[in-house]
Amino acid sequence: MTGDGGTPSGCDPQELRSLFLFEKLTPDQLARLCREGHVERFPAGPVYREGDPAAQLYVLLDGTVVLSRHVGGQDVEVTRASAPGVYAGAFQAYLGDQVPQVYNNSMRVTEPSRFFALPAGTFAAIMHEWFPMAVHLLEGLFFGAKSTQEAIGQRERLLALGSLAAGLTHELGNPAAAAVRATAALRELAGRTPGATGGSEADRLREEALARARTGISPGPVEAADREDAITDRLTDRGVAEAWELAPALVQAGLDADWLDRLAAATPEDEFGAAVLGVSHAVETELLLAEIEDATRRVLDLVGAARQYTQLDRAPYQVTDVHELLDSTLQMLSRRLGAGITVVRDYDRSLPRISALPGELNQVWTNLIDNAAWAIDSTGAGGTLTVRTAREGDRMLVEFRDTGPGVAPEIRERLFDPFFTTKPVGEGTGLGLDISWRIVVDHHHGDLRVESVPGDTRFQVRLPLDSDSPAAASTHESSHEKLSHEKELP
């Protein structure tokens, strides 16, 4: 019997007993290992590759092994060992189908080496038969460590994202603001540039053209095409060269053939072409300035939303307008929401500002909006996300309502448990609602509820309208209390 490419040979129970893994086994257990396993010899070179099905557990008898991981397109060495008894390969086989049973690294030997090889299925059966309690402890250790690593990793990514956003908002905000100021100054300078029309009526018509361009109101496609034809004909009749190039800018500024006739009446015939050309250039300049100004202001709006969202340049605890937080979060997640999701804001603007930790509330809004978007996307038909605020006695209600498939009654009570998720593997950590619960209940003394029927799911956050500083208040629920606390589920 061979494993992944080695040469098989006999197995000596006494040699196995000399290894730290097997030194406490009974003679019968050692005999079983030798019956169901075997010794393999490998020349210098690869033994198995990362990602291949994990078929064998390898225990080094003699030689040198090197383990590596594939990172960023390169194989990175993670360990090198020559001590008899070190092991690699299918050492997670006892977890069964709870984890993908593939080699999580690549192994090679740097010199001719011998291994005791045990098939993955045999290793799993022996572990469950000989060490049932140890298997349960190892499962708990494995998944607990994995969950902790995911939670810490998510938190570290959020902190890194926040730091990056803070740096970007600072770096982008200054040049964007400078661009807005420069655009305004350039528009003022362009407005003072003397025209080529000569004559007060012609100057007045030029200013009228610029004023129309500043409004940003232009005709629809059909009317624009008709106006372009009419203006091109007028200009051609009056001998203006390249009339077809001048017409689009004039039409985009909202001008028509009637305006052109008035300009012709106010301008000497031999100066008409220069007058039209001057107005066309002035209008194009104004339109470009408006485009630049609109783009830079949108950059400033995004910078402001990012700064509001991260809250990294503000005190952790402050009196906060919840609607500003909701708007900044919706703007930050606009790409995630996509064209298939209609967002409705149903705000009670009469609600007062509240004492809160705005950065943490933004995290709650992010989790709830992302979950709603995922639910709507799962239908494949789009839908509506309604964000509503209202007063309920001495509390503020913030409700996120989606038209997704709903939450099944049998899993509703587990929604806020850590690491529970209804999303496919790889799409959710199961921490979003747990974190949201802690922020709302522990840090803000509010509550978080869910009501759901197919087509109408509502996550409801209730926050005190008049409360002491959450930062100064003591946390009134430990993590254990949180898990046993009633979650206000219907």
N, C-alpha and C positions, 0 to 999 in steps of 0.2 A: 504493500500500500504506500502511495506517495502523496505528498501534500501539494505545494505550489511549485514543485520543480526540483526538489532535492532527491538524494539517493537514500532509500530506506536501509536500515540495518537493525540488529537485535536490540532489545531493551533490557537493561539490568536493574531490577528493583533496588539493589543496594546503592547503585549510582544515583537513582532518584532520591533515596533517603538522605543522601549527602547534600541535597539542595534545600535551602531554607523553606521553600514552598511546601515540601513534602516530608520534612523531617518528623512531623508528629503523626503521620499516617500509620495505620496498622499494616501488618504484612498482607492481609487480604486486600486492603485498599491499594497498596502498591502493586500487587499482582494484577488487580483489575486495570490499573493505569497502563501497565505493560501489555495487557491483552488488547486493550482498545486503542492505545496510542502506539507510537513507534519512534525510533530515532532516525533523523534525517541528516545527511551531510550535504553542505552547500559549498561550491567553490566561491572564490571572491566574486562578488557581483550582487545583483538584486535578488531578494527573496519574495517580496510581494510589493504591490503598488497601492498607493492611497486611492480609495474609492472603489477598489475591487471587492467583490463579495468576501466577507470574512469567514474563511473556511476552516482555519486552524488556529489553535493557541500554540505559540512557540515559546519554549523555555530553553535558554542557552545552557549547553553543557560545557562547551569550550569554544574559543574563538573571539571575535570582536564584531559587535553589531553597531550600526549607525541608523538612527531614526530621523526622518525629515518630514517636513510639511510643505505643501505647495502654497506659496504666498506671493501674490503679485507677479505671477508668471515665472517664479523661480523656486527651486527646491531649497528650503532653509533647514539646515541641520538643527535639531532640537536636543538630541542627546546621543552620546557614544558610550558604550560600556563593554567590559570584558569579564565582569564578575559572573561566575556560574550561578544560575538561578534567576537572572533577570528575564523578564517575560514581555511579550508583545503579541499583537495579532488580535484574535477574537476573544479578548478578555472581558467583553461586555455581553457575551452570548447569553449569560444567565438572565439578562433583561428581556430576552425574547423580542417580540415584535413591538415593544414599547419604544425602541429606538432603531434606526436603520442599522442593519447588521453588515457594515462595510468596514474595511480597514481605514482607520482615521489618520494613518500616516503611512509613509513608505519605509521599508526596511531593506538594508543591504548589509553584506558582510565584507570586511576589508581583507580577510584572509580565510582560508578554508576553515569552516566552522561546523559544529554539531549542535543539533537541537533535539529536545524531546518535543514531538508534535502530537497534539491531541485534537481530534475533530471537534468543531464548534458545538455540534449537537450533543456529543458525549460530555464535553465540559459542562454544558448547561444542565444536563440531566444529573451529573455527579454533584454539582453545586447544590441543586435543589434537594437531592436525596441525602447528602452528607451534612450539609450546613444550612438547613432551612431558616433558622433564625438569622444567620449571617447574611443570607440573601435578602431578607426583609430590611435589615439594617443598611446593607449596601445600596439597595434601591432608594431608600430614604435619603441616604447621603448623596447619591448621584443626582437625583432629581432636585433635592434641596439646594445643592451647590449650583446646579444648572439654573434654577429659578433665581437664586441670589445673584448669580453672575448676570443674568438678563436684566434684573431690576437695577443693579448697579450700572450696567452698561447703558440702559435707557437714560438713567439720571445723568450719567457723564455726557452722553450725546446731547441731552437737553441743555446742560450747562455750556458745553462747547458751542452749540448752536446759538445760545444766548450771547456768549462772548463775541462770536463772529458777527451776529446781527448788530451788537452794540458798536463794534468797530466799523462795520459797513455803513451804518446810519450816520456815523460821524464823518467818515470819509466821503460819502456820497452827498450828504446834506450841504456841506460847504460849497462845493463846486456847482451844485444844482441851484442853490440860492444865488450864487454869483451869476449864473447864466440867466436867471430871471431878471436880476438887476440890469445886466448888460443888455438884455432884450428891450427892456423898458427905455433905457438910455438911447439905444439905437433907433427905436421907434420915434422918440422925441427929436433926435437929430435928423432923421429922414423927413419928418414933418416940417422941419425948418428949411429943407433944401429947396431953393427956388425952382419953380417949374419952367417949362419951355413954352408955355401957352401964351403968355403976354396978353394982358387984358383982364380986368377984374371978373367979368362973367366967366371967362375960361378958367381962371383960378378957382372961382367958386365951384364950378363943375368938377374940377380936379379934387377939391376937398370933399365934395359929395361922394365921388368914387371911392376915396380912401375911407370915408366914414362907413359906406356900405360894406367895404371889404372887412372892416373891423368887427362888424356885427356877426360875421361868420355865417350869414344866411344866404344860401345859394339856391337856385331853382332845382327842381327834380330832373332826372335824366332826360325825359322826353322834352320838357320845356327848354332845358339847357341846349339840347341839340338844335331845336328850332331857333333859339336866340343866336347860336353860333352861326347858323346859315345866314340869318338876316344881317348880322353884323359883318360877316365876311363879304356879303354882297354889297353892303353900303361902302365898306372900305375899298373894295375893288373898283366900284363905280367912281370913287373919288381919287383913284390912282395911287392908293397906298400899297407899297410893296409888302409881300409876304403877309397878306391880310389873314390867312388861315392860321398863322402862328400867334397873332395878337388876339384873335377872337376868344380863345378859351379862357385866358386870364381875365378879360373884361367880363365874360359871362359868370365866371366863378365869383367875381366881386359883386354880382347881382345887377350888373348893368345890362341895358338893352339898346335896341336900335333907336328908340326915342331919345335916350340920353346922348347917343352919338350924334343925332341930328341937332340937338341943342348945342353940343360942342362945336359942330361945324358952323352953326350960325354965329357963334361967338368968336370964331378964329378966322384970321385971314386965310384965303384959300391956299396960298403957297406955304403956310405954316401948319396946316392941318395935320399932315403926316407926322411932323415932329411932335405936335401936341399929343396925338394919339399914342405915339411911341413912348413919350414921357409918362403919360398916364398909365400905360400898360406896365412899364417898368416899376413905377411907384406902387401900383396895385400888387404886382408880383412880390415886391419887397415886403409889403404889408402882410400878404398871405403867408410868406415864409416866416416872418417874425411871429405871426400868430401861431403857426405850427410849432416853432421852437418854444414859444412861451407855454403852449399847451403841454408839450412833451416834458419840459423841465418842471412844470407845476405838478404833473402826474408823478414824476420822480420824487418831488418833495412830499407829495401826499403819501406815497409808499414808504418813504423814510419816516414820516410822522407816524404811520400805522405800525411800522416795525418797532419804533421807539416806544410807542404806547403799549405794544404787545409784550415786548421783553421787560419793560419797566426797570431796566438795569441802571438807568440814570436817575432813579428816584428812590426815596426812602421805602423800605419794605412795607411799612404800615402807613396808610394815609386815608384821608377822606376821598372817596372815589365816586365818579359817575359811572355806574354799571353800563349804561348805554354806550359810552365811549369805548369801554373794554369789549363789549359785544361787537361793535362796528369794526374795531381794529382786528379782532380775531376773524371775523367774516372776510375782511379784505385780505388778510394773510392766507386764508384758506380758499380764496376764490378759485384758484386753479384746481384745487382738489374737488370742489363742488361741481365744476364742469357745466357744460351747456344743458345737460339733461335734467338738472336740478334747479327748480325755481325757488328762490329764497324770498320769504315774506317777513318783513319786520313789522311786528304789531306791538309797538312800544307805548307804555303809559309815561309820557314825558313829564307828568306832574310829580313823579316819584322823586324823593330827595336823594342826595348823595349819601353814601353809607360808609361807615368805618370798615376797612377791609384790607386784605393783602392782595393788591391787584394782580401782581405777577402770578400768584397761585390761582386766582379766579380765572385768569386767562388760560391756565392749564386745564381747568375744569371745562371751560367753554370749548377748548380745542378737542378734548376727549369726546364730549357729547356730540359736537358737530361732526367729527370724523366718524363716530359710530352711526349717526343718522345718515350720513352720506353713503357709508358702506351698505346700510340696510336698503336704501333706495336703489343703489346700483345693483344690488342682488336681484331686484325684480326684472332688470333688463328693459324696463319701460319708462324710466325716469320717474320724477315725482316732485313733491313739494316739501321743503323744510320751512317751518314757521317758527320764528323766534319771538316769543311773547313775554312782556313784562306786565305785572299788575300788582296792586296792593291787596294783601290778605291780612286784615287786622294790623298787627304790629310787625308784619313781615313783608318782604318783597318776594314775589314769585318771579322766577326766570324759567320759562318753559321752552323746551326744544321738542317740537312735534314733527314727526316724519310720516310719510305715507308708505313706508316699507311693509314687509310681510308680517311684522309683529313679533313679539317674544312669547314663546310657548309657556303656558302656566307652569309646567313641570320644572322649567329651568329658571323661572323668574326669581326664586328665592336665592339662587346661587350667583346672580349677576354681579354682586358686589364682593364676592369672595376673591381673594388674591389668586391669580394664575388661572382663573376660570374664563374661558373665551368660547364664543360660538363661531369664531372665524376659522378658516382653514389653517392648517399648520404653516407657519412662516408668515402669516398675515397679522397676527396679534399675539401679544404677550400675556393677556389676561390681567394686566395691571392698571389699565386706564380707569376703570370704574372704581377699583379699590383705592387708587390714589385720589380720585375725585371725591369719594366718600370721606376720606381722611381730611381733605382740605375743607370741605363744606361743614362736616360735623365736628371734627376735632379742633380745627383752626378758627372757624367762624361761628360755631354754635348754631348752625342751621340744620337743615335736613335735606335729604336727597331721596326722591321717590320715583317709581316708574308705574305708569298705567299703560296697558297695551291690549289692543285687539287688532286683528289683521287690518292693515290700511291706516291705523291710527295708533302710533306709539308716542308716549309723552314722557320725557324725563323732566322732572320738576325739581328745581332748586329753590329752597326758601331760606332767605337770609334775614337776620334781625335788622329792622330799620333804625333802631337806636340801641347801640351796644358799646361796651367798653372795647378798648384796643385788644384785638385778638393776640397781639404779641405780648401784652401784659397779662392777659388772662391765663390761668393754668389750664393745661390740657385735661379735660374732664373725663376722657375715655382712653384707656390703654388699648393696645392693639387687640388684646384678648377680649376686652369689653366690647370693642367695635364689632368683632365677629359674632358676638352673642346678642348685640343690640338689635332691637326690632328695626327692620329696614323700611318700614312704612309701606310694605307691599300690599296690594289689594288681595 
